[in-house]
Amino acid sequence: MRPAPELQQHIGYMFRNAELLERALTHRSYANENRLSEHNERMEFLGDSVLNLVVSERLMNDLPGSSEGDLSRIRAAVVSEPSLAAVAREIGLGDYLLLGRGEEQTGGRDKDSLLADSLEALVASLYLDGGIERAGAFIIRFFDDTIRKARTTGGTSDYKTEIQERCQERLKTLPEYRVVSETGPDHQKQFEVELSVRGEVYGRGTGRSKKEAEQRAAREALEKLSSSSR
């Protein structure tokens, strides 16, 4: 694991209270194994709110003529699990996480859900140490491309509509979605959804809402359909 000072250098902020950064990097699995009372789940909750606030203000300023629905859809794309995980990978966040042995062995450092949660915790630590100005500067710097792409596309791609049209056209039937599992606390639920066509599983997806998980399952199903038609 690379030293945390390198992470601070990468994001352009040196913490006054290093304990806040350490807590943001501490996964529950590590805390349980080492009998620590603090880990990053509560910070995820705060970081999620800070992210939404900063991104909302940016979109309000950038898109003065957009409706509430348009703004909500674009913001959802910006703060979605895949987007957060992509930013986490950009800054190499996985290298610095404190994980338990089980998470380490199952590739926790590169799991979208774990990376997204840890990025939220990092945003919270920036907010607690340097205020909204420092947290906001980090968000705008590292989410700028994501925000611009989401503005261009108008939000999340609608894979569900596309897979429905493909199934009707090619298979003369509709896809079915089933929630396989729900994990995590109420404020940080993770849903796993399975998409099947005529009883055959074509895609699986996870997300912070059923809709997001369904979209990711639909995207995987589209890839499978595309490869099978070649």
Secondary structure by P-SEA (a helix, b strand, c coil): cccaaaaaaaaccccccaaaaaaaaccaaaaaaaccccccaaaaaaaaaaaaaaaaaaaaaacccccaaaaaaaaaaaacaaaaaaaaaaacccccccccaaaaaacccccaaaaaaaaaaaaaaaaaaccaaaaaaaaaaaaaaaaaaaaaaccccaaaaaaaaaaaacccbbbbbbbccccccccbbbbbbbbbcccccccccccccaaaaaaaaaaaaaaaaaaaac
